[in-house]
C-alpha cells in the first residue's frame, strides 16, 4: 500500500476508510474537524484514492497556472469593461429621449 501524504491544506494527519453505498468505496479526509480537507474524496479503488490524495501541484505547474489565471482574468475584466461601456451608452441614449 502506498503511504498517505499529510493534508495539503493544513499539514494534518489523514484518515482512509472503506464505506458502502450500493458498492464499496474508499474515502480519504483530513482528521482535523475544521480543515477544508475534512470533506475528502471518494473512490471505488483504494489505490486510486491514495494516488489522487497524494497528487500535489509542482511549483512549475503552479507558476504556469497562475500566469494562465492572470491572463484569463485580464481578458474577463476587459470584456466586462466593454459591457459596462455599452450599457452606459444605452443608458445615455435613453436619457436623451
N, C-alpha and C positions, 0 to 999 in steps of 0.2 A: 504494500500500500504506500502511496505517495504521502509525504509529510505535508500537513496543512500549514500554510503561512499564517502569520498573525493578521488581524483585521487591518485592511488597508486604510480604514478611516480613523481608527483610534489607537491601533497597535495592540489591542487587547487579544486575549485568547479566544479561540473559536470552538464551536461545537458542531459535530456532524451527527445526524440521527436519521434512521430509516423510519418512514411513515407509510401509511396505506390510505389510498383513496381510489378504490376500484383496482388499483395496481400499486405495487410498491414504488416509492420514490425516496430520494435522498435530499436532505436539506442541510445546508451549512449556514451558520449565522454567528455573529459576534455574541460573546457571553455577557457583554455589558448592556444593561437594560435600556440606556438612553442613547445608544450609538445607532447611527443610521444603518450600520451593518447588521443590526438586530433583525431586519426584515429578511435577509438571506435570499437564497435562490434554491429552486427545486429542480432536480434532475432524476431521470429514470435510472441512470447508471452511476454508481458510486465513484468510479474513476473519472467520469466526465464531470461530476460535481466538484471533485477536488481540483482537477485541471482548470476548470472555469474560475473557481475561487482563487487559485494561486496566480492567475494571469494578472500581470501588472503592466501598466504602460511604461515603456522605456523612456528615458529622458529625451532622446532624439524624436521619438513619436510625439511626445508631449509638446515639444517646441514646434513641430510641424503642425500639430492640431491647433495650437494657439494662433499660429500665423494664418491658417485657413479660417479660423473663427473670426479673427480680426478683419479679414478681407470680406467675409460674408456680412459681418456687422456693418462695415463701412458702406457696402452696397445697399443693404436694407435701410440704413439711415438716409442715403441719397434718394432712394425710391420714396421713402416716407416724406422727405422734404418736397419732392416733386408733387406728391399727392396733396400736401398742405398748400403748396403754391397754387395748384389748380383749384383747390377748394376755396381758397381766398379769392381767386379771380372770379369764380362763380358768385360768391357772396357779394363782391363789389358790384357785379353786373346787376344783381337783384336789388341792391340799394339804389342804383341809378334809375331804376324803373319807377 
